[in-house]
Amino acid sequence: MSFDRTAPRLPREARRAQLIDAARAVFVAQGYHAAAMDDIADRAGVSKPVLYQHFPGKLDLYLALLDLSGEQLIVAVREALASTNDNRERVQAAVGAYFSFVNDPDGAYRLVFESDLTNEPSVRDRVEAIEDACTMMIAHVIAEDTGLSEDEAALLAIGISGTAETAARRWLREGKVIPIGHAVALVNRLVWRGISGVPRSH
């Protein structure tokens, strides 16, 4: 692909969004190590100097994309938990948030859950921060309803988020042979049978 030198200049934020979209496609398809800045520039239809004006290096671009992808999941889990006061529906909405995140055709979930760069401290720290943010939101709801300690609630929350994440990734890897709504309902049934055994404090 060649870039158009006569293309109109985009506002900085619009150009940045364009570059991030291109980078997402390249990183998801090739992984961090195999991806090249040339590939990303070509995908975006810009020169490599334009790419470097916005992102000094490949790692900077990857981290920006990881932050955006992680925020998508965090927002989805937050909205799921806030969508209802019925805890059974709340659990199902949270499980559904993980399935929807994994099911997004842009493949952003790979950057969060399947990154080939977790040996890089800045990447590992971000991935852990994303997972912790989701877990702690779930833990907060559990602690409020059960009166469990912060550590106890966090342990249960890890069980919920870990089950939802693992099941969603396996569902996708197996070709989504089960319709997503039914898959979410099945995992929710499993999770709910467990968490509903913890008595509410009020």
N, C-alpha and C positions, 0 to 999 in steps of 0.2 A: 504494500500500500504506500502511496506517496502522499505527502501532505501538500495542501494548497497554500502557496505563499501569498496568494491574493485574497485569501479568506478574511473577512472582517474581524477586527480585534474584538474579543469578548471581554466583558467586565471580569475583573479578577476572580470573583467568587464563582461566576459561571464557568470560567476556564478551569478553575480548580476542581469543580464538580465534574467537568468533562474528563479531566485527567484521572480522577479517582475512579470514575466508571470504567475507563479503559484499563486502569491498573487492576481493578477487581477481576475483570474478565481474564486478564493475563495471569495473575497470581493464582486464581482458582484453577485455571486450565493447566498451568505448568508448575505451580509451586514456587516458593520464593527463590530457591537456588537456581532453578532452570530459567526463570524469567530474566529478561534483560531490559534495561531502560530503553534500548532501541525498539524492542517489541512494543512497549507501552506507548512510546511516542508515535510509532506507526499506527497503532490501534486508535489513538486519539486524533490522528491526522495532523500532528504538529511536528515541529523540529525538536530535536533533543535539547537545544538551548532553551526553548520555551518551557520544556518539562523541568529543566534544572532551575529555571527562574522561580518555580513554585515549590519544588522539592529538591533540596541539595543532594540527595542520594536515594538509592533504592530503599534502604531501611527507613528513612524518613517517610517515604511514600507508603510503605507497608504499614508503619505504625499509625499513620493517619487513617488508613483504610480499616485497620483493626479497631481503632477507637470508634469509628462510625458503625461498623458491624456490631461491635459489642453493645453500643448504645441502642441499636435496634432491638436486641434481645432484652436488654434491661427495661426499656420502655414497654415492650410487649408483656413482660412478666408483671410490671407495675400496673399496667392497665387491666390485666387479667385479675389481679388480686383486688383491684378497686371496683371491678365491674358488678359485684354482688356482695350481699352480706350473708348469703347462704353458703356455708362452708363446703358442702358437697359440690355445688356449682363452681365455687371458687377454685377448688382443687382441679376440677375438669378444665376450667379456663386456663389455669397455669400449665397444665399438661399440654393443652392445645397450643399455648404460646410456643413451647419448644418444638412441637410438630410443625407449626406454621413457619417458624424460623428455619428449620431444616429443609422444609419443602419449597422455600423461595427459590425460583429458578436461577437467580444470580449466584447461588452457591456461596454466599457470604459466610454461612455457618462453618465452612471448611477452615476459614481463617481463625475462627474462635476455637473450634473443637478438634481440628485436624491439622493444625499448622505444622510445617516442617522446619520451623525456626524456634521451637521452644527452648533450645539450648542457648538462645540469645536472651540475656537477663531482662532487657526492656520489653521483649515480647512475652516472656514467661510472666513477668509482673503484671502486665496488662491483662493477659488471659486469666490469671488468678483473681485479679480485681473484678473482672466481669463476672466470673463464677461466684465470687464472694458477694457481690452486690445483689445478684439474683437470690442466692441462698438466704442472705440476711433479711431481705424483704419477706420471704416466706416464713423465716424464723420469727419475725416480729409478729406476724399474724398468729402463729402457733402459740407464742408466749402470751399474747393478749388473751387468747381464748382458754388456755389451759392452766395458766399460772406457773408453767414450768420455768426453770432458770434459763438464762440466755444460752448457756452452753448446751443444755438439754434440747431446747428448741432448735438450736443450730444443727444439732446432730440429726434430728428428725427432718429438718429442711433439706439437709444434704441428701438424705435418702429419697426425698420426693424429687428434687431437681435432678439428681443422678439417675434415678429410674426413668424420668421423662426424657432426659437427654439421650441416654443409651438406647432406649426403646425407639425413639424417633430416628436416630442415626441408623439403627438396624433395619427399621421399616423402610427407610429410603434405599439402603444398600440392597435390600431384597427385592427391590423393584416396585414398591408400593402396591403389592398384590392385594392388600386389604385397603378398602377405601379409608381415607384419612379420618373421617368422622367416626367410623367404627373402630379404627385403631386407637384413637384418643379415648373413646368410651371404654375400651378394654383395659387400657393402662390406668385410666381413672378408677375403674372398678377395683383393680389391684391396690392402687395407692390409697383409695378411700377406705377399703377394708382395714388397712393398717392404721392410718392416722385417726380414723373414727374410734378406734379402741382406746385412744387417750382421752380421758374424761375432761369435759369443759369445767372451768372453775366457776362459771355463772350461767 
